[in-house]
């Protein structure tokens, strides 16, 4: 848990293998068979996507990915407001700015790949 918390605080991504196995375990715990899941904020990198494809190969049918588009100004204001009550270590301006850089370099290219595959649905 210290590794995960350290990544979150620094605005970095949690190692993909850890994330995918945590997701898989929770999906199994919630009734794997016939389940429908909405996984928020994933995949955030090509490493996440590759690990997902490796671990879940043949077990999961991905229907689509949602991409909520809004300005950094809007996201920053929402995160700072959430930070007033969330208790999260990453709801501060320094971590938020780091998260935005990580999002642009790691997550946006994954969204573009999913778009090319016809799996991305954008929402403004």
Helices and strands as residue ranges (DSSP letters): H 2-9, H 16-29, H 46-56, E 65-68, H 72-86, H 93-102, I 103-107, H 108-116, E 120-123
